[in-house]
Amino acid sequence: MSLENVSKYVSPRNIFLFSVVLNLLFYTGSLLLAGLNVHNFAGFVDIENDLALTDGAAYYKIALDPFSENPTESGFRHATFLFPLLTYLIAQGNPTVTAITMELINILAFSASISIFYMLMKIDNLPHATFFYAFNPILLISTHGAMNEPLFFACVLGSLLKLKQDNTLHSMILLSLAAIARPDFVVFAIPFFAYSLYQTKPQYLLLPITTLGILGLYLISRFSLDHFLSFTSGEEFPHRMLGIPFQTFFENRFFGTPEIARQITGLNYFINEIMTWGLFVAVIISIALAIRKRHTDNFSLTYLVFGSIIQPAYSYFSGYFRFVALAPYIYKLPCLFLRGRPLILFTLLYVIGGLSLLFAWFL
C-alpha cells in the first residue's frame, strides 16, 4: 500500500495520539530503563556543581524561578519566556516535578505541531511530507532535551494554519504566543504575515508586534540593552549571532571539535554527517525552487533566507537547522522528487537515521 493510500485513513487526532505515545515510550521505556534520572532529561547533567551544561539545563534553572531577582542565565535565554513560565506555573519550582513537566510539555507541543503540520501538508496535497517533519532528529532531540522549539513550532505553525483558514484573530494570538516562546525566531516571520495581511486586516499584526515590544522593553529593563548588543556581536559568546550566511556551519563542519557533540560516535557520527549535509543541500534547493516558484511557499522562503544569516554558537550537530527546520518546504522535497517505492524506501531510511541519532544522543 502506498503512502498516499495510507494517508486517507490518517487523522490529525490520531497523529497527535500516536506521537504522544511514541515519545512517551522513548521517555519512559528507554531513558528511565537506561538509568537516567529526570534531571538528565532537562540536560541538567552536573547537578552537584549547579552547572547548566546545555540550553535545556538553562531553561530548567529558569523554570525553577523565572522571576528571580538575580537571574543566573543570559537575557537571551530569559527571552524565550513562555516555556519556563508554563513549567513554573505547573511545577511551582519543585525540582523533580519541573524536569518531568518540561518533558511532558514538549511531548504534547511537538505532537501538536506534527498534527498541525499534517493539516498544512494536506492543503498542499503532500500529507506524506509529515513523516520527514515528525522524525527530524533535530526536532526529536530538541523535544527530549528540554528545548523551547517544540512549543514555538506548535504556536507558529498553528498561526500559519489559522491564517490559511482565514481566521486572522486566532492566527495573530498564536503568533503572539510564539513571540514569547522564541522572539528571536518569530521576528523573521513578521514580514511574511505582514505581506499576507496588508490588503485585508493589517491592524491585527499590531498584536504580535506589541507583544514583541512589551517583551523587549521588559528584557532591556532587566538585563540592559548593552547586554544584548554585546551578546549578539560576539563579545560575550564564541560566535556572533548574525553574520555571513552559513559561515559558522562551515567552520564547525570542517574545524569543529568532536567534544561539542561527544554523544555522537561510531556509525551514528556518519549518520549525523549524512543527515546534516543532506539538510544543508535541502535548504539550498528549497530556496532555489521557491524562488523559481516550482512549488510556492513564501513562509518557508522567508525563514530559509533570513535563517541563513543566523550564527548559532555550536552547529556541530546542525545548530543552524534548529531554526530552518521550521520551514515546511524542506520536508516537501522528497515528495516532489520521488514517487512510489523510491519515496517509501527513502522515508524508511530517513526514519531509521533520525531515530538512530535520537538514541545516540541520549543513550
C-alpha positions as CSV (number, residue, x, y, z in Angstrom):
1,M,0.0,0.0,0.0
2,S,1.4,3.4,-1.0
3,L,1.9,6.3,1.4
4,E,-0.8,8.2,-0.5
5,N,-3.4,5.4,0.3
6,V,-2.3,5.2,3.9
7,S,-2.8,8.9,4.4
8,K,-6.5,8.5,3.6
9,Y,-7.0,6.7,6.9
10,V,-5.0,9.1,9.0
11,S,-6.5,12.0,11.0
12,P,-4.8,14.9,12.9
13,R,-6.2,13.5,16.2
14,N,-4.7,10.0,15.6
15,I,-1.4,11.5,14.5
16,F,-1.3,13.5,17.8
17,L,-2.1,10.5,19.9
18,F,0.4,8.3,18.1
19,S,3.2,10.8,18.5
20,V,2.4,11.3,22.2
21,V,2.5,7.5,22.8
22,L,5.7,7.1,20.8
23,N,7.6,9.9,22.6
24,L,6.3,8.8,26.0
25,L,7.6,5.3,25.3
26,F,11.0,6.7,24.5
27,Y,10.9,8.8,27.6
28,T,9.9,6.0,30.0
29,G,10.9,2.9,28.2
30,S,14.3,4.0,27.0
31,L,15.6,6.8,29.2
32,L,14.3,5.6,32.5
33,L,15.4,2.0,31.8
34,A,18.9,3.3,30.9
35,G,19.2,4.6,34.5
36,L,18.8,8.3,33.7
37,N,17.0,10.4,36.2
38,V,14.5,13.2,35.5
39,H,17.1,15.9,35.7
40,N,19.0,14.4,32.7
41,F,16.0,14.9,30.5
42,A,16.3,18.6,31.2
43,G,20.0,18.5,30.3
44,F,21.0,19.2,33.9
45,V,24.0,16.9,33.8
46,D,26.1,18.4,36.7
47,I,23.5,18.9,39.5
48,E,26.1,18.9,42.4
49,N,28.1,21.8,40.9
50,D,25.0,23.7,39.7
51,L,26.3,23.7,36.1
52,A,23.9,24.3,33.2
53,L,25.8,22.3,30.5
54,T,23.1,22.6,27.8
55,D,20.4,25.0,26.8
56,G,17.9,22.6,28.3
57,A,19.7,22.9,31.6
58,A,19.5,26.6,31.4
59,Y,15.7,26.6,30.8
60,Y,15.4,24.1,33.7
61,K,17.1,26.6,36.0
62,I,14.9,29.5,34.8
63,A,11.8,27.4,35.2
64,L,12.6,26.8,38.9
65,D,12.2,30.6,39.5
66,P,11.6,32.7,36.3
67,F,11.1,35.8,38.4
68,S,14.4,35.5,40.3
69,E,15.8,38.9,41.3
70,N,19.3,37.6,40.5
71,P,19.0,35.6,37.2
72,T,22.0,33.4,36.5
73,E,21.2,32.9,32.9
74,S,21.6,35.3,30.0
75,G,18.9,37.6,28.8
76,F,18.6,35.7,25.5
77,R,17.6,32.6,27.4
78,H,15.1,34.5,29.5
79,A,13.7,36.0,26.3
80,T,12.3,32.5,25.5
81,F,9.9,33.0,28.4
82,L,6.8,31.0,27.6
83,F,8.3,27.5,28.1
84,P,9.9,28.1,31.5
85,L,6.9,30.2,32.6
86,L,4.3,27.4,31.8
87,T,6.6,24.9,33.5
88,Y,6.8,27.1,36.6
89,L,3.0,27.6,36.8
90,I,2.5,23.9,36.8
91,A,5.5,22.7,38.9
92,Q,5.8,25.7,41.2
93,G,9.6,25.3,41.5
94,N,9.7,21.7,42.6
95,P,13.0,20.3,41.1
96,T,11.7,16.8,40.2
97,V,8.2,18.0,39.0
98,T,9.9,20.8,37.0
99,A,12.0,18.3,35.0
100,I,9.0,16.0,34.3
101,T,6.8,18.9,33.4
102,M,9.3,20.2,30.9
103,E,9.4,16.8,29.2
104,L,5.6,16.4,29.1
105,I,5.0,20.0,27.8
106,N,7.5,19.3,25.0
107,I,6.0,15.9,24.1
108,L,2.5,17.5,23.9
109,A,3.7,20.5,22.0
110,F,5.8,18.5,19.5
111,S,2.9,16.1,18.9
112,A,0.5,19.0,18.4
113,S,3.0,20.6,15.9
114,I,3.1,17.3,13.9
115,S,-0.7,17.2,13.7
116,I,-0.8,20.8,12.6
117,F,2.0,20.2,10.1
118,Y,-0.1,17.3,8.7
119,M,-3.1,19.6,8.2
120,L,-0.8,22.2,6.4
121,M,0.5,19.5,4.1
122,K,-3.0,18.3,3.3
123,I,-3.7,21.7,2.0
124,D,-0.7,21.3,-0.4
125,N,-1.7,17.7,-1.2
126,L,1.6,16.4,0.2
127,P,0.5,14.8,3.5
128,H,3.3,12.2,3.5
129,A,5.8,15.0,4.0
130,T,4.7,14.8,7.6
131,F,7.0,11.8,8.0
132,F,10.0,13.9,7.5
133,Y,8.9,16.5,10.0
134,A,7.9,14.0,12.6
135,F,11.2,12.1,12.5
136,N,13.6,15.0,12.0
137,P,16.4,14.2,14.6
138,I,16.9,17.9,15.4
139,L,13.2,18.2,16.5
140,L,13.3,14.9,18.3
141,I,16.4,15.8,20.3
142,S,15.0,19.3,21.0
143,T,11.9,17.7,22.4
144,H,13.7,15.4,24.8
145,G,16.5,17.8,25.5
146,A,14.1,20.3,27.2
147,M,14.5,22.9,24.4
148,N,11.9,25.5,23.6
149,E,11.5,24.8,19.9
150,P,8.6,22.3,20.2
151,L,6.4,24.9,21.9
152,F,7.4,27.6,19.4
153,F,6.8,25.4,16.4
154,A,3.4,24.4,17.6
155,C,2.4,28.1,18.1
156,V,3.9,29.4,14.8
157,L,2.7,26.5,12.6
158,G,-0.7,26.9,14.3
159,S,-0.7,30.6,13.4
160,L,0.2,29.7,9.8
161,L,-2.7,27.2,9.6
162,K,-5.2,29.7,11.1
163,L,-4.0,32.2,8.5
164,K,-4.7,29.7,5.7
165,Q,-8.1,29.1,7.2
166,D,-8.9,32.9,7.2
167,N,-9.0,33.1,10.9
168,T,-6.9,36.1,11.3
169,L,-7.5,36.9,15.0
170,H,-6.6,33.4,16.2
171,S,-3.6,33.4,13.9
172,M,-2.3,36.6,15.5
173,I,-3.0,35.3,19.0
174,L,-0.9,32.2,18.3
175,L,1.8,34.3,16.7
176,S,1.9,36.4,19.8
177,L,2.4,33.3,21.9
178,A,5.2,32.3,19.5
179,A,6.8,35.7,20.1
180,I,7.0,34.9,23.8
181,A,8.3,31.4,23.1
182,R,11.1,32.5,20.8
183,P,11.2,36.2,19.9
184,D,14.5,35.8,18.0
185,F,12.8,33.2,15.7
186,V,9.4,34.8,15.3
187,V,10.8,38.2,14.2
188,F,11.6,36.7,10.8
189,A,8.0,35.5,10.4
190,I,6.7,39.0,10.7
191,P,7.5,40.0,7.1
192,F,5.5,37.0,5.8
193,F,2.5,37.7,7.9
194,A,2.7,41.4,7.1
195,Y,2.7,40.7,3.4
196,S,-0.2,38.2,3.8
197,L,-2.4,40.7,5.7
198,Y,-1.5,44.1,4.3
199,Q,-4.5,44.1,1.9
200,T,-7.1,42.6,4.3
201,K,-6.5,43.1,8.0
202,P,-3.1,44.7,8.7
203,Q,-4.3,46.1,12.0
204,Y,-4.3,42.5,13.5
205,L,-0.5,42.4,13.1
206,L,-0.3,45.0,15.9
207,L,-1.0,42.2,18.4
208,P,2.3,40.2,17.9
209,I,4.3,43.4,17.3
210,T,3.0,44.9,20.5
211,T,3.8,41.6,22.3
212,L,7.4,41.7,21.0
213,G,7.7,45.3,22.0
214,I,6.5,44.7,25.6
215,L,8.7,41.7,26.0
216,G,11.7,43.7,24.6
217,L,11.2,46.5,27.0
218,Y,10.9,44.1,29.9
219,L,14.1,42.3,28.9
220,I,16.1,45.5,28.4
221,S,14.9,46.9,31.8
222,R,16.0,43.7,33.4
223,F,19.3,43.0,31.6
224,S,20.2,46.3,29.8
225,L,20.5,47.0,26.1
226,D,24.3,46.7,26.3
227,H,23.9,43.0,27.4
228,F,22.0,42.1,24.2
229,L,24.3,44.1,21.9
230,S,27.5,42.6,23.4
231,F,26.0,39.1,23.2
232,T,24.9,39.5,19.6
233,S,28.2,41.0,18.5
234,G,30.2,38.0,19.9
235,E,31.9,39.9,22.8
236,E,30.4,37.5,25.3
237,F,29.9,34.4,23.1
238,P,32.1,32.3,20.9
239,H,30.3,33.4,17.7
240,R,28.3,36.4,16.6
241,M,24.6,35.6,16.3
242,L,24.3,37.4,12.9
243,G,26.9,37.1,10.2
244,I,27.9,35.8,6.8
245,P,25.4,33.1,5.6
246,F,26.3,29.6,6.8
247,Q,29.8,30.8,8.0
248,T,29.5,29.1,11.4
249,F,28.1,26.0,9.8
250,F,31.1,25.5,7.5
251,E,33.5,26.3,10.3
252,N,32.1,23.7,12.6
253,R,31.8,21.1,9.8
254,F,35.5,21.4,8.9
255,F,37.1,22.7,12.0
256,G,34.7,21.8,14.8
257,T,35.8,19.6,17.7
258,P,34.1,16.2,18.4
259,E,33.8,17.2,22.1
260,I,30.9,19.6,21.2
261,A,28.8,16.6,20.2
262,R,30.6,13.9,22.1
263,Q,27.4,11.7,22.3
264,I,27.6,11.0,18.5
265,T,30.2,8.4,17.9
266,G,30.9,5.4,15.6
267,L,28.3,4.8,12.9
268,N,26.0,7.5,14.3
269,Y,28.7,10.0,13.5
270,F,28.4,9.2,9.8
271,I,24.6,9.2,10.0
272,N,24.9,12.6,11.6
273,E,27.1,14.0,8.8
274,I,25.0,12.5,6.1
275,M,21.8,14.0,7.5
276,T,23.4,17.3,8.3
277,W,24.8,17.8,4.9
278,G,21.6,16.4,3.4
279,L,19.6,19.0,5.2
280,F,22.0,21.7,4.2
281,V,21.6,20.8,0.5
282,A,17.8,20.6,1.0
283,V,17.9,24.2,2.3
284,I,19.8,25.4,-0.7
285,I,17.5,23.5,-3.1
286,S,14.4,24.7,-1.3
287,I,15.4,28.4,-1.6
288,A,16.2,27.9,-5.3
289,L,12.9,26.1,-6.1
290,A,10.8,28.5,-4.1
291,I,12.3,31.5,-5.9
292,R,11.7,29.7,-9.2
293,K,8.1,29.0,-8.0
294,R,8.5,25.3,-8.6
295,H,6.2,25.0,-5.5
296,T,5.2,28.3,-4.0
297,D,5.8,28.5,-0.2
298,N,6.6,32.1,0.8
299,F,6.5,31.2,4.5
300,S,9.4,28.8,4.0
301,L,11.3,31.1,1.7
302,T,11.2,33.9,4.4
303,Y,12.6,31.6,7.0
304,L,15.2,30.0,4.8
305,V,16.6,33.3,3.5
306,F,16.7,35.0,6.9
307,G,17.7,31.9,8.7
308,S,20.9,31.6,6.6
309,I,22.4,34.7,8.4
310,I,21.8,33.3,11.9
311,Q,25.1,32.3,13.6
312,P,24.3,29.8,16.4
313,A,27.1,29.1,18.8
314,Y,27.8,25.5,18.1
315,S,26.4,24.0,15.0
316,Y,28.3,20.7,15.1
317,F,25.1,18.8,15.2
318,S,23.2,21.2,12.9
319,G,22.6,24.2,15.1
320,Y,21.5,26.2,12.1
321,F,18.7,23.9,11.4
322,R,17.0,24.2,14.8
323,F,15.8,27.4,13.0
324,V,15.4,26.4,9.4
325,A,13.8,23.1,10.4
326,L,10.6,25.2,10.8
327,A,10.4,25.7,7.0
328,P,7.8,23.2,5.6
329,Y,9.4,23.3,2.2
330,I,12.4,21.2,3.1
331,Y,10.1,18.3,4.1
332,K,8.2,18.6,0.8
333,L,11.3,17.9,-1.3
334,P,11.4,14.1,-1.2
335,C,7.7,14.1,-2.1
336,L,8.3,16.5,-5.1
337,F,11.2,14.5,-6.5
338,L,10.3,10.9,-5.6
339,R,7.2,8.7,-6.1
340,G,6.1,5.2,-5.2
341,R,8.7,2.7,-3.9
342,P,11.7,5.1,-4.0
343,L,9.8,7.5,-1.7
344,I,8.8,4.7,0.6
345,L,12.4,3.5,0.8
346,F,13.8,7.0,1.4
347,T,11.2,7.5,4.1
348,L,12.2,4.3,5.8
349,L,15.9,5.2,5.7
350,Y,15.2,8.7,7.0
351,V,13.1,7.4,9.9
352,I,15.8,4.9,10.9
353,G,18.5,7.6,10.6
354,G,16.5,10.0,12.7
355,L,15.8,7.5,15.5
356,S,19.4,6.3,15.5
357,L,20.6,9.8,16.2
358,L,18.0,10.3,18.9
359,F,19.2,7.2,20.7
360,A,22.8,8.0,20.1
361,W,22.4,11.5,21.6
362,F,20.8,10.4,24.9
363,L,21.9,6.8,25.3
